Amino acid sequence: MRSVPNPDWCLYLPRKSKFRTVFYTEIPDTVDHIDLGEVLEEQWDISPPEAIIAITGISHQFNIKDKRNLKKDLIEAVKSTGSWIVTCGTESGVVQFIEDAVDDHVALKKIYIPIVGILSKRVLDEIKPLKGAFKVKETNDKIPTKSTKETLDPNHTQFVVLGDPSINLPRDCASSECRNAFQSFLSNIKDADFKTQRYNDEPKSTIHDTERKYANYKPNEILPVVLVLIEGGIDAMKTVRSVLANNNHVVVIDGSGGAASFLSTCYQRATRCKHGKGESISRCKHGKRKSKGETSTLSNADENIQVLIDECFENDSEELKEEAKELEKCCLPKHKLIHIYSLKNATTKADELIQNAIFNTYTEYYDKEVANQRGSIYEEDLKINIEKKNWN
């Protein structure tokens, strides 16, 4: 019989006229091996995820005509892949968008959509007074508690709290701390080992299970991570760069504005450069294209990039400009990891792109495993041949 979750592992967060109980758990920043799987067994009544669909962006309520279909596609992607939705724990716009999608498109109560927010340990220490708990450890560099309460979104179903990252990161506001934890989680979780004694033979099944499309794969071997970018600003761009650097896939909602439209245009430009075409394209924040009619490459397109930045972002700070230029540099070497969903010319559904990205992650993993096995066999044969020659 499954034990009832410990009330000491929950937060009481204000939601409209009442408080909502949201359970949380703490894991190491490195997400070592079976840590998360063991926590799910012991504390939460949900199955381990078969994939992570991370969502970032929506720094404003973006203006698109077809929000309903996009929300429907995101929910369908979660249901068909047995995924968690994972967010930075303080992105209210993202979580509200997902909450609306769940309300609109999940008619059956037995279908449970986990919306898991990522927090840092230091942020948790600051919000513990909300549930009357005493802080175990005091710290001199506190995060303003007021900002933490205001930004922590109560629409999450659970929170995962990461231990403070071992790398030296600036100590800032709650949103910045949680963004660092979010990026660290996505960087480490892909290769986490979910093999526990209970799940070795077959995945656990609970009443909250969603539909499983990838049952033929062994979910214990790898956990695919797909980032969905909807609009977004400088923080979203940093997350995209981090995800691409770790060879995870990104689905870009082109036409939603901000970072999404910027990255989509950079992707188009990068693929044209790769195929020897020099046409430069810029796109405004409403998703419309402009053909410049002049040739350029990624290395000498500073002027065009500045025009694109001005069109996609209201903020023109030097930090944003530098981050945008760094993101553009990622496009050429990482273009195979980027998938564009166009709100204007949707020939493929968003959930199909997400499913394809998950499938590609499995394919890349197994191709690598096969190559490593072949390499090991080749090395072993080579050693045997050398030993034979030496003996002769």
Secondary structure, 3 states (H helix, E strand, C coil): CCCCCCHHHEEEEEECCEEEEEEEEEECCCCCCCHHHHHHHHCCCCCCCCEEEEEEECCCCCCCCCHHHHHHHHHHHHHHHCEEEEEECCCHHHHHHHHHHHHHHCCCCCCCCCEEEEEEHHHHHHHHHHHCCCCCCCCCCCCCHHHHHHHCCCCCCEEEEECCCCCCCCCCCHHHHHHHHHHHHHHHHHHCCCCCCCCCCCCCCCCCCCCECCCCCCCCCCCCEEEEEECCCHHHHHHHHHHHHCCCEEEEEECCCHHHHHHHHHHHHHHHHHCCCCEEEEECCCCCEEEEEEECCCCCCHHHHHHHHHHHCCCCCHHHHHHHHHHHHHHCCCHHHEEEEECCCCCCCHHHHHHHHHHHHHHHHHHHHHHHHHHHHHHHHHHHHHHHHHHC
